[in-house]
Amino acid sequence: MKKLLYVKASPRSDKSISLKLGDAYLGAYKEKYPDVQVDEIDLWHANLPEFDGDSAAAKVSFFGEAAMNEKQKTVYEELVSIFNRFNAADDYLFAVPMWNFGVPYKLKQYIDLLSMPGTLFGFEPATGYVGLLKNKRATAVYTAAIYMPGLSKAYGTDHTTPYLTDWLNFAGIDDVTNVWFYGSKMRDAVETSTALEESLSEVRAAAMRTSLLAPAK
Ligand SMILES: Cc1cc2nc3c(=O)[nH]c(=O)nc-3n(C[C@H](O)[C@H](O)[C@H](O)COP(=O)(O)O)c2cc1C
C-alpha cells in the first residue's frame, strides 16, 4: 500500500491557493491509488520544536565534535521521531507559497529538523553528501502573487523551487515534479482563473504520472 505525506506550508487554510492545488493533487492521487494511506502535516499546527543549540550540538556530534550529553540525546530522539514520520512515506506532496523569494520559515524549520546525519544523509569528505532516502518521489506545488518567470529582478527571484528541489535531491529524492501557479496579482481576473485552471490540470496530471523509481508497494 502506498503512503503519501502531504506537507502544508501555507497558514491560510481555505484561502490558500497552494493548498487548493495540493488538494487537487491529492484527489487525483486517491483515484490512482484508492488504498493510499495519507498523512498530513500542517506545519503551522504541528508544534515543531525549535532547532536550538542542543539540536545543533546533536548534529555536529556526528562530525567529530563533543559527544551528546543527556539533554542532547533526548533532543536527538525527538528529531529521529520527526524523521521517522517523514521517512514512512513513499511519496511526498509539498504545498509551498513563495515567501520573500524563498520558502515559509516553518518549512525551513521542518527541513532543519529533518536534516540529520545518519538518518537523512551521510557525508564522505572525498565525494560529498549522500542522500539516504531511497525509492521515493516528491511533488511540490508552488504559488506566488508577483513573481513570474521572464519578468525583471524588480519582481523578485525564485529561490523557492531551487531550494526545495536541491534539498530533496540532497536527501536522496531525485524524482521531483514541480508545478507552479505564478503571478496571481499580476494578471486580470480572467487570465488568473485560466492560469489557475492550467495549474490545476498540471497537478492532476502529476498525480497520475508513473513513478520513475519503485513500483507501488
Ligand atoms: C509573508 C509573505 C511573503 C510573500 N512573499 C512573496 C514573494 O516574495 N513573491 C511573491 O510573488 N509573492 C509573495 N507573497 C504572496 C504569496 O506567495 C501568494 O499570496 C501565494 O498565493 C500564497 O500562497 P497561499 O495562497 O497558498 O497561502 C508573499 C506572501 C506572504 C504572506
The ligand as an SDF file (V2000), in Angstrom:
LIG
                    3D

 31 33  0  0  0  0  0  0  0  0999 V2000
    4.8930   36.6340    4.1670 C   0  0  0  0  0  0  0  0  0  0  0  0
    4.6020   36.6270    2.6990 C   0  0  0  0  0  0  0  0  0  0  0  0
    5.6310   36.8030    1.8030 C   0  0  0  0  0  0  0  0  0  0  0  0
    5.3780   36.7750    0.4310 C   0  0  0  0  0  0  0  0  0  0  0  0
    6.4110   36.9160   -0.4410 N   0  0  0  0  0  0  0  0  0  0  0  0
    6.1720   36.8450   -1.7740 C   0  0  0  0  0  0  0  0  0  0  0  0
    7.2420   36.9750   -2.7060 C   0  0  0  0  0  0  0  0  0  0  0  0
    8.4090   37.0800   -2.3680 O   0  0  0  0  0  0  0  0  0  0  0  0
    6.9440   36.9490   -4.0240 N   0  0  0  0  0  0  0  0  0  0  0  0
    5.6540   36.7890   -4.4760 C   0  0  0  0  0  0  0  0  0  0  0  0
    5.4560   36.7590   -5.6750 O   0  0  0  0  0  0  0  0  0  0  0  0
    4.6280   36.6380   -3.6160 N   0  0  0  0  0  0  0  0  0  0  0  0
    4.8600   36.6580   -2.2890 C   0  0  0  0  0  0  0  0  0  0  0  0
    3.8310   36.5070   -1.3980 N   0  0  0  0  0  0  0  0  0  0  0  0
    2.4940   36.2030   -1.9140 C   0  0  0  0  0  0  0  0  0  0  0  0
    2.2100   34.7020   -1.8470 C   0  0  0  0  0  0  0  0  0  0  0  0
    3.2120   33.9240   -2.4490 O   0  0  0  0  0  0  0  0  0  0  0  0
    0.8960   34.4020   -2.5800 C   0  0  0  0  0  0  0  0  0  0  0  0
   -0.1430   35.1610   -1.9890 O   0  0  0  0  0  0  0  0  0  0  0  0
    0.5480   32.9230   -2.5170 C   0  0  0  0  0  0  0  0  0  0  0  0
   -0.6600   32.6910   -3.1780 O   0  0  0  0  0  0  0  0  0  0  0  0
    0.4140   32.4720   -1.0820 C   0  0  0  0  0  0  0  0  0  0  0  0
    0.1620   31.0960   -1.0960 O   0  0  0  0  0  0  0  0  0  0  0  0
   -1.1260   30.5550   -0.3550 P   0  0  0  0  0  0  0  0  0  0  0  0
   -2.2930   31.1750   -1.0920 O   0  0  0  0  0  0  0  0  0  0  0  0
   -1.0630   29.0800   -0.5300 O   0  0  0  0  0  0  0  0  0  0  0  0
   -1.0360   30.9720    1.0760 O   0  0  0  0  0  0  0  0  0  0  0  0
    4.0580   36.5490   -0.0380 C   0  0  0  0  0  0  0  0  0  0  0  0
    3.0100   36.3870    0.8930 C   0  0  0  0  0  0  0  0  0  0  0  0
    3.2790   36.4190    2.2470 C   0  0  0  0  0  0  0  0  0  0  0  0
    2.1450   36.2300    3.2180 C   0  0  0  0  0  0  0  0  0  0  0  0
  1  2  1  0
  2  3  1  0
  2 30  2  0
  3  4  2  0
  4  5  1  0
  4 28  1  0
  5  6  2  0
  6  7  1  0
  6 13  1  0
  7  8  2  0
  7  9  1  0
  9 10  1  0
 10 11  2  0
 10 12  1  0
 12 13  2  0
 13 14  1  0
 14 15  1  0
 14 28  1  0
 15 16  1  0
 16 17  1  0
 16 18  1  0
 18 19  1  0
 18 20  1  0
 20 21  1  0
 20 22  1  0
 22 23  1  0
 23 24  1  0
 24 25  2  0
 24 26  1  0
 24 27  1  0
 28 29  2  0
 29 30  1  0
 30 31  1  0
M  END
$$$$
